[in-house]
């Protein structure tokens, strides 16, 4: 009666009738609110799980998958990344080069990290390390920094603050190889790479990947419930010719397809909510 269309429920499963849909929507809202309250202490709270160690793990997972050596988390580079993040908040900019002309490499020098190779990646407003790394890997320039075989060290900083009038979570990744420790004999020193920041929208496929990496257990459960409802609605649509005559002669003949479209729209909304971030 609830899930399967048949003669006993007039080929309209109770799950996708008005009261069934309302019950499920209230359940989904309750799941989201309850999870947020339990984890963050606020019904509307957002869970952020980005840390230096998490970023190191996701970065090294990508390198190992390409048969590259793992990077070491370097305290000096993490300090330099922290200085850079705070400078962006202080001077209110989102770029590799500060308005006063300060380059990323100035922060390397400030903490005393003398490099033969150096690079920088930036990201903001990601809620998980997985999502940030997924976005970086989808960009050729950022990917090149993560998979650069010359680098041996990396430092990260995750800093929150107000940037250009908005609450922002900044992520700075600085990659390096110490001076005197060149990758190949005769290699040129002082090679630096900064993947450009961009205001262009991230591709839909990448955004979906970021979202899947960012979904909380509650959000994932809600998505699964909506997908089940979509399946039931589409199944009911296949039996539309067997609906009662009064329904079959009205727009309600296509109620299954309409409800499936509505459920999938809600899935897209949930995925979009968890797919924020910029590189």
Secondary structure, DSSP 8 states (H G I E B T S, - for coil): --SS--GGGTT--GGGSHHHHHHHHHHHHHHHHHHHHHHHSSTT----B--HHHHHHHHHHHHHHTT----EE-HHHHHHHHHHHHHHHHHT--SSS-TT---HHHHHHHTT--EEEEEEEEEES-SBHHHHHHHHHTSHHHHHHHT-TT--EEEEEEEEEEETTEEEEEEEEEEEEETT--SSTT--S-EEEE-----S---HHHHHHHHHHH--HHHHHHHHHHHHHHHHHHHHHHTGGGS-HHHHTSGGGGHHHHHHHHHHHHHHHHHHHT---B-
